[in-house]
């Protein structure tokens, strides 16, 4: 058994989400959002290199030594799969492993709004699932793909780095391509998908101009595209899409995005007040005629008004969703304040002894 498997088993048993290995430090794991040691044993260079080499294999390890970074998926057993990232750093080598459950939870089990499920029934356009690293974007997208896989007959192409959730063909044909193993880049995978009779495409990360442009083109030509961005709310998401392009191209991109955008699901994870895990909270923007007009005109500050007035369409402002959890006692006032967009609305709810810098 590879040496790293024992660490993975310990991590899984404790209910942790991430394993951190760094030269000169003991193994650590992220449990309910906090990183804590899971052993007193300090990993010196020879030992950590042997552990990481064994997990990656000789070919991947050679690539890591040459490039200083490495991403791949590691399968522990039938129930545990890990997204692996190796890095060289100032004082040695390190790695972070994210646990990917092999069971794909349904949208209902995740407690997500029925409006999010409706995005899986769209025929074309682009839906963006956004949030910081570790906010559960991949889990939400996997649930959407699984719902489509059970309730439609389509060809779904996913382009990921690496492949996280593995989908088995049900009613759909699922093609999962890993960057750079199966396709050179997100751009090359997207170009190929345009010729692969795809009905829906999942783009694991829309991180550059060319990938975003190709995704918009695919949506404009009649495909349903799901993509991710590292933005915290709807306005920042729209601005990020537009701002990545040169100023001379932005009017055209606004027009394309206004016509193809179907929705934005911004997601955060909040610690539960009982200390038993975390809960997802969403801002949901449904792209109606008002949203399309706002995007075309470049007045994204007006999206807040649409979110508030669009509750009957299932829209939801992030701070309202956080406030709902706070009033139910699911999260603490401190956690709500820390994750809120407009912190002033939560400041008066903080306990008098809360040690938080007020801004």
DAFEN-V542012 format. One record per backbone hydrogen bond with DSSP energy under -1.0 kcal/mol. CO is the residue of the C=O (numbers start at 1). NH is the residue of the N-H. If there is no record, write none. Layout:
((CO	NH) (CO	NH))
This chain:
((2	5) (4	8) (5	9) (6	10) (7	11) (8	12) (9	13) (10	14) (11	16) (12	15) (17	99) (18	30) (19	97) (20	28) (21	95) (22	25) (25	43) (27	38) (28	20) (29	36) (30	17) (31	34) (34	31) (36	29) (43	24) (44	48) (45	49) (46	50) (47	51) (48	52) (49	53) (50	54) (51	55) (52	56) (53	57) (57	61) (58	62) (59	63) (60	64) (61	65) (62	66) (63	67) (64	68) (68	88) (70	86) (72	84) (74	82) (80	76) (80	77) (81	100) (82	74) (83	98) (84	72) (85	96) (86	70) (87	94) (89	92) (92	89) (93	23) (94	87) (95	21) (96	85) (97	19) (98	83) (100	81) (106	110) (107	112) (108	111) (113	116) (113	117) (114	118) (117	120) (118	121) (119	122) (125	225) (126	262) (126	263) (127	227) (128	265) (130	267) (132	135) (136	140) (137	141) (138	142) (139	143) (140	144) (141	145) (142	146) (143	147) (144	148) (145	149) (146	150) (147	151) (148	152) (149	171) (154	173) (155	199) (155	200) (156	175) (157	202) (158	177) (159	204) (160	179) (173	156) (175	158) (177	160) (178	182) (178	183) (185	189) (186	190) (187	191) (188	192) (189	193) (190	194) (192	195) (193	196) (199	224) (200	157) (201	226) (202	159) (205	207) (208	212) (209	213) (210	214) (211	215) (212	216) (213	217) (214	218) (215	219) (216	220) (217	221) (218	223) (219	222) (223	125) (224	201) (225	127) (226	203) (227	129) (228	206) (229	131) (229	231) (233	237) (234	238) (235	239) (236	240) (237	241) (238	242) (239	243) (240	244) (242	245) (246	249) (249	253) (250	254) (251	255) (252	256) (253	257) (254	258) (255	259) (256	260) (257	261) (260	126) (262	287) (263	128) (264	285) (265	130) (266	283) (268	281) (270	279) (272	275) (275	277) (277	272) (279	270) (281	268) (283	266) (284	316) (285	264) (286	288) (288	292) (289	293) (290	294) (291	295) (292	296) (293	297) (294	299) (299	302) (300	303) (302	306) (303	307) (304	308) (305	309) (306	310) (310	313) (310	315) (311	314) (316	284) (317	321) (318	322) (319	323) (320	324) (321	325) (322	326) (323	327) (324	328) (325	330) (326	329) (330	273) (332	336) (333	337) (334	338) (335	339) (336	340) (342	345) (343	346) (343	347) (346	349) (347	350) (351	354) (354	356))
